[in-house]
């Protein structure tokens, strides 16, 4: 069961935890000056967090199918707090990069909580519960940019990481006290857990398709948001870190849309919503191309892009969580590894695109990723056989789906 108070706690925990990956985005110009590294290289801080998150997704998240999550999640959050503390005192760029990788790795505790919530929710409310928790997660991502920008302007970028460490320590304690008890977990070896992630990915065409959508839209997200601070810090805007951070508020539409997207998923509209949102994403990125000199299209594009990206993400998770309920953590691992691999590629290539042709290069790259996702959706629309979750087989390593996706 997932009463409202518990849903709110899960949403808060996911939001605060995933925020750790995004504090650096509005701080990149400031970190560049403080540590004496070029702007293009500073963008690798965002990539480092995403690489760490990828490692955590693969090596930590599958443990949610084996260990008691009431103990596992607070332990990982305590480790996260220590890594954030190390980032706050980093004396040079290399130390900051290492600490950021570890922060990303430990921040995957949120991805243990999401399938846990799906497990606790009633079947007819699974999409709504997942959407609400993802709304909290997305608000955490947005507020991370706002708070980090404001705090950095008032104090320094190091204060941002110090306060984040304190927040993680307190939240880990709260979850230890409030997470519900669980039945004993299946006796699966760690090696078998990791192997079964690959087996599910190979056996489930639905998982592969939805992971590809996720990776491409998150690559688009990372390209835009990693480069946005450089655009806003230079001519013609010349905004401060605090003002740059406030641009995160324009993504609130995406967070609010997550709950609505969950309702639509419960009605079985995943396919139509996905196609419409991918088309909207292409349009929004093109609109942001005017943002090099005009603020209004930049803001409108950011709002529409976040709405589209987060809606696709909710549709993806609603579908994959129905593949085999006892293996949700492992299935989520396969999806999220691909998702954040796309994000890491996006942030890594964003720096090169910025150095090559400034904002025009960033928009071109974003259109390539978003356009590829839309073309993939069109290709699957004209051929049968793409799957939805079929009858699951609890306890088995694989349960291929065979029914047609709506």
C-alpha positions in Angstrom: 0.0 0.0 0.0 1.1 3.6 -0.8 -0.8 6.1 1.4 -0.3 9.8 0.4 2.2 10.4 3.2 4.4 7.6 2.0 4.2 8.7 -1.6 5.2 12.2 -0.5 8.2 10.8 1.4 9.3 8.8 -1.7 8.9 11.8 -3.9 11.0 14.0 -1.5 13.7 11.4 -1.3 14.0 10.9 -5.0 14.0 14.7 -5.6 16.7 15.5 -3.1 18.9 12.6 -4.2 18.8 13.1 -7.9 19.3 16.9 -7.4 22.9 16.0 -6.6 23.6 15.3 -10.3 22.5 18.8 -11.4 23.9 21.3 -8.9 26.9 21.9 -11.1 25.0 23.0 -14.2 24.5 26.7 -13.4 27.9 26.7 -11.5 30.1 25.7 -14.5 31.3 29.2 -15.3 32.1 29.8 -11.6 33.9 26.5 -11.2 35.9 27.3 -14.3 37.2 30.5 -12.9 37.8 29.2 -9.4 39.7 26.1 -10.4 41.3 27.6 -13.5 40.0 25.2 -16.2 38.5 26.0 -19.6 34.7 26.2 -19.9 34.5 23.3 -22.3 36.5 21.1 -19.9 34.4 22.2 -16.9 31.3 20.7 -18.6 32.9 17.3 -17.8 31.8 17.8 -14.2 28.2 17.1 -15.4 29.5 14.1 -17.4 31.4 12.7 -14.4 28.2 12.7 -12.3 26.3 10.9 -15.1 29.1 8.4 -15.5 29.0 7.7 -11.8 25.3 7.3 -12.0 25.7 4.8 -14.8 28.0 2.7 -12.6 25.6 2.9 -9.7 22.7 1.9 -11.9 24.5 -1.2 -13.0 26.3 -2.2 -9.8 24.0 -0.9 -7.0 20.4 -0.8 -8.3 20.0 -4.5 -9.0 20.6 -5.1 -5.2 17.1 -3.8 -4.7 15.9 -7.2 -5.9 18.0 -9.0 -3.3 18.6 -6.9 -0.2 16.2 -5.3 2.3 15.6 -1.8 0.8 14.9 -0.3 4.2 18.6 -0.8 5.1 20.2 -0.5 1.6 18.8 2.9 0.7 19.8 4.8 4.0 23.3 3.2 3.8 23.8 4.4 0.2 22.5 7.9 1.1 25.0 8.1 4.0 27.8 7.3 1.6 26.4 10.0 -0.8 26.7 12.6 2.0 30.4 11.8 2.5 31.1 12.1 -1.2 29.3 15.5 -1.4 31.4 16.6 1.5 34.5 15.7 -0.4 33.4 17.6 -3.4 32.8 20.7 -1.3 36.4 20.8 -0.2 38.0 19.7 -3.5 41.3 21.6 -3.9 41.6 21.1 -7.6 39.7 19.9 -10.6 40.8 16.2 -10.5 39.6 15.8 -7.0 36.3 17.4 -7.8 35.9 15.0 -10.8 36.5 11.9 -8.6 34.2 13.1 -5.9 31.5 13.9 -8.5 31.7 10.4 -10.0 31.2 8.9 -6.5 28.3 11.3 -5.8 26.7 10.1 -9.0 27.2 6.5 -8.1 25.6 6.8 -4.7 22.7 9.0 -6.0 21.2 5.9 -7.6 19.4 5.2 -4.3 16.5 7.1 -6.0 16.3 4.4 -8.6 16.0 1.7 -5.9 13.0 3.7 -4.4 11.1 4.1 -7.7 10.5 0.3 -8.3 9.9 -0.1 -4.6 7.1 2.3 -4.9 5.7 0.5 -7.9 5.8 -2.7 -5.9 3.9 -1.2 -3.0 1.2 0.6 -5.1 -2.1 -0.9 -6.1 -2.1 -2.2 -9.7 -4.7 0.4 -10.8 -2.8 3.2 -9.3 0.7 2.3 -10.4 1.0 4.9 -13.1 -0.3 7.7 -10.8 2.0 6.7 -8.0 5.0 6.5 -10.3 4.0 9.8 -11.9 3.7 11.6 -8.5 7.1 10.3 -7.3 8.7 11.3 -10.6 7.1 14.8 -10.2 9.0 15.0 -6.9 12.2 13.8 -8.6 11.8 16.3 -11.4 11.1 19.2 -9.1 14.3 18.2 -7.3 16.2 18.4 -10.5 14.7 21.9 -11.3 15.2 23.3 -7.8 18.7 22.0 -7.8 19.6 24.5 -10.5 17.7 27.3 -8.8 19.2 26.8 -5.4 22.7 26.1 -6.5 22.7 29.3 -8.6 21.4 31.5 -5.8 23.6 30.0 -3.1 26.7 30.3 -5.2 26.0 33.9 -5.8 25.5 34.6 -2.1 28.4 32.4 -0.9 30.3 30.1 -3.2 29.8 27.0 -5.2 31.4 24.9 -2.4 28.6 25.8 -0.1 26.1 24.2 -2.4 27.8 20.8 -2.0 28.2 21.2 1.7 24.5 21.8 2.2 23.7 19.0 -0.1 25.8 16.6 2.1 23.8 17.7 5.2 20.5 17.2 3.4 21.5 13.6 2.3 22.5 12.7 5.8 19.2 13.9 7.3 17.2 12.2 4.6 19.0 8.9 5.0 18.1 8.9 8.7 14.4 9.8 8.0 14.1 6.9 5.5 15.7 4.4 7.9 13.0 5.3 10.4 10.0 5.5 8.0 10.5 3.0 5.2 8.1 0.0 5.4 9.2 -3.5 6.4 9.6 -6.0 3.6 9.3 -9.8 3.2 12.6 -11.6 2.9 14.2 -11.0 -0.5 14.9 -13.7 -3.1 18.1 -15.7 -2.6 19.8 -14.5 -5.8 23.6 -14.2 -6.0 25.1 -10.8 -6.9 26.6 -12.4 -10.0 23.2 -13.8 -11.1 21.6 -10.3 -10.5 24.1 -8.7 -12.9 23.8 -11.4 -15.5 20.0 -11.3 -15.5 20.0 -7.5 -16.3 21.6 -8.4 -19.6 19.3 -11.3 -20.1 16.2 -9.2 -19.6 17.6 -6.5 -22.0 18.2 -9.2 -24.7 14.9 -11.0 -24.3 12.6 -8.0 -24.0 12.1 -5.9 -27.2 9.8 -3.5 -25.3 12.6 -2.8 -22.8 15.1 -2.1 -25.6 12.8 0.2 -27.5 11.8 2.2 -24.5 15.4 2.4 -23.3 16.4 3.8 -26.7 13.7 6.5 -26.5 14.9 7.3 -23.0 18.6 7.5 -23.9 17.9 9.8 -26.9 15.6 12.2 -25.1 17.9 12.5 -22.1 20.9 13.1 -24.5 18.8 16.1 -25.8 18.1 17.2 -22.3 21.8 17.1 -21.3 23.0 18.9 -24.4 20.7 21.9 -23.8 21.0 22.2 -20.0 24.8 21.6 -19.9 25.4 24.4 -22.4 22.7 26.8 -21.2 24.9 28.4 -18.5 27.6 29.3 -21.0 25.0 31.0 -23.3 23.4 33.0 -20.4 26.7 34.0 -18.9 27.9 35.6 -22.1 26.6 38.2 -24.6 23.9 39.3 -25.0 22.6 38.2 -21.6 25.5 38.4 -19.2 23.4 36.9 -16.3 24.8 36.1 -12.9 24.9 32.6 -11.4 21.7 33.3 -9.4 19.7 34.4 -12.4 21.0 31.4 -14.5 19.9 29.1 -11.7 16.4 30.6 -11.8 16.0 29.3 -15.4 15.5 25.9 -13.8 12.0 27.0 -12.9 11.0 27.0 -16.5 11.1 23.2 -16.4 8.3 23.1 -13.7 5.9 22.3 -16.5 7.7 19.0 -17.1 7.5 18.1 -13.4 3.8 18.9 -13.3 3.1 17.0 -16.5 4.6 13.8 -15.0 1.5 13.2 -12.9 -0.8 13.7 -15.9 1.4 11.5 -18.0 1.0 8.8 -15.3 -2.8 9.0 -15.6 -2.6 8.6 -19.4 -0.3 5.6 -19.0 -2.9 4.0 -16.7 -5.4 4.4 -19.6 -3.0 2.6 -22.0 -2.2 5.7 -24.2 1.6 5.2 -23.9 2.2 4.9 -27.6 0.3 8.0 -28.7 1.6 10.2 -25.9 5.2 9.1 -26.7 4.9 10.0 -30.4 3.3 13.4 -29.7 5.9 14.3 -27.1 8.8 13.3 -29.4 7.5 15.6 -32.1 7.0 18.4 -29.6 10.6 17.9 -28.5 12.0 18.4 -32.0 9.9 21.6 -32.3 11.0 22.9 -28.9 14.7 22.4 -29.7 14.3 24.2 -33.0 12.6 27.1 -31.2 15.5 27.3 -28.7 17.7 28.0 -31.7 16.4 31.5 -31.7 17.5 31.9 -28.1 21.0 33.1 -29.0 19.6 36.6 -29.3 16.0 36.4 -28.2 14.9 35.4 -24.7 11.2 34.5 -25.3 11.7 31.6 -27.7 14.4 30.3 -25.4 12.1 30.2 -22.4 9.2 28.7 -24.4 11.5 26.1 -25.9 12.8 25.1 -22.4 9.3 24.7 -21.0 8.1 22.6 -23.9 11.2 20.5 -24.1 11.1 19.6 -20.4 7.4 18.7 -20.7 8.0 16.4 -23.6 11.1 14.7 -22.1 9.6 13.9 -18.8 6.3 12.7 -20.3 8.2 10.2 -22.5 10.2 9.1 -19.4 7.0 8.4 -17.4 5.4 6.4 -20.3 8.6 4.4 -20.6 8.7 3.5 -16.9 5.1 2.6 -16.7 5.5 0.1 -19.5 8.8 -1.5 -18.4 7.6 -2.0 -14.8 4.9 -4.3 -16.1 7.3 -6.8 -17.7 8.2 -8.9 -14.6 7.2 -7.3 -11.2 9.6 -9.4 -9.0 12.5 -8.1 -11.2 11.7 -4.4 -11.4 15.0 -3.2 -10.0 16.9 -5.2 -12.6 14.6 -4.1 -15.4 14.9 -0.6 -14.2 18.7 -1.0 -14.3 18.7 -1.9 -18.0 16.5 1.0 -18.8 18.2 3.6 -16.7 21.7 2.6 -17.7 20.7 3.3 -21.3 18.9 6.5 -20.2 22.0 7.9 -18.4 24.4 6.6 -21.0 22.5 8.9 -23.4 22.7 11.7 -20.9 26.4 11.2 -20.5 27.0 11.2 -24.2 24.9 14.4 -24.5 26.8 16.3 -21.8 30.2 15.1 -23.1 29.4 16.2 -26.7 27.8 19.4 -25.5 31.2 20.9 -24.6 32.6 20.1 -28.0 29.5 21.5 -29.8 29.8 24.7 -27.8 33.5 25.1 -28.6 32.8 24.3 -32.3 29.9 26.7 -33.0 28.6 28.1 -29.7 24.8 27.9 -29.3 24.2 27.0 -33.0 26.3 23.9 -32.6 24.4 23.0 -29.4 21.1 23.3 -31.1 22.2 21.3 -34.1 23.4 18.5 -31.8 20.1 18.6 -29.9 18.1 18.3 -33.0 20.1 15.3 -34.1 19.3 13.4 -30.8 15.7 14.4 -30.7 15.2 13.7 -34.4 16.7 10.3 -34.0 14.1 9.4 -31.3 11.2 10.6 -33.4 12.4 8.7 -36.5 12.7 5.5 -34.3 9.1 6.0 -33.1 7.9 6.4 -36.8 9.8 3.3 -37.8 8.1 1.2 -35.0 4.7 2.7 -36.0 4.9 1.2 -39.4 5.9 -2.3 -38.5 4.1 -4.7 -36.1 5.6 -6.7 -33.3 6.8 -4.0 -30.8 5.7 -5.3 -27.5 3.8 -4.3 -24.3 4.2 -6.2 -21.0 2.6 -9.6 -21.3 2.0 -12.2 -18.7 4.9 -12.0 -16.2 6.5 -15.1 -14.7 7.7 -14.2 -11.1 10.9 -15.8 -10.1 12.1 -16.6 -13.6 15.2 -14.8 -15.1 13.3 -13.8 -18.2 9.7 -13.3 -19.3 9.5 -12.2 -22.9 6.6 -10.0 -23.9 4.6 -10.8 -27.0 1.5 -8.6 -27.1 1.3 -5.5 -29.3 2.1 -2.1 -27.8 -0.7 0.4 -27.8 
